[in-house]
Each structure stands twice: as C-alpha cells, then as structure tokens.
Amino acid sequence: MHREEDKESIIKQTARFLKYNKLVFILSVIAAAMIIFAIFADKGLLTRFRYQSEKNKLEKQLGEEKKKQEELKKEVEELNNSTEKIEKIAREKYGMTKEGEQIYKIEVDSTK
C-alpha cells in the first residue's frame, strides 16, 4: 500500500513539475531530440565513424597497390634494359632454349 502512495506521489510531483516548468520540459525534449538526431541521422556521428573506418581501410589498400605498382615498374625497367632477365624468364617460364642446347629432365622421387 505504501508503494502505491509513493507511485502516486511521484506522478503528482512530476505533473506539478511539468505544470510549472513547461519551458524546461520543452527545452529538455528539444535537446534530447537534437542529441538523438546528431548521433543517428544520415550525417550523424555513427555514420561518420563508419565512413572514417572505411576510409582508413581504403587508404591502406591504396598504399599496398602503389607498392605493387612500383615493383611492377621496376620489373618492366629490368626487362627493358637486361637481356639476361628476358632470357631467364624465357627459360624458366616458357621452357625455351638456345639453339643447339639440350635439356635434360630430372625426375625426383618424392616418396623417399
């Protein structure tokens, strides 16, 4: 029974507060709405953090791709300036030989 009186008392106190402090209540509701909007809106904080994370990931990926590009440029430069490099690739990758050369294939038994 005491709890019901406390509940009624709290409700009455709240109603009395709102009755005499309407401006405070309205400003509180507006402030709460603005905070919620600032966090959850399309251009809110959550969206901003998500985009920042995605930007960091893409910048890292861009750095890796630039590194690969530099390595490929170096390889192209080597191929343009070195016949030895071209010959090595031709032999290893395509199995080509010089005129008059003989190739011996060695089979290794992997079970031993």
Number of C-alpha atoms within 10 A of each C-alpha: 5 6 8 9 10 11 11 11 12 12 12 12 12 11 12 11 13 14 11 10 11 11 11 12 14 12 11 12 12 12 12 12 11 12 13 12 14 14 14 12 13 11 11 14 14 14 14 13 11 10 12 12 12 12 12 11 11 12 12 12 12 12 11 11 12 12 12 12 12 11 12 12 12 12 13 12 11 14 15 11 11 11 11 11 14 13 15 13 14 13 13 10 9 9 10 14 13 8 6 6 8 8 9 6 6 6 6 7 6 5 4 4
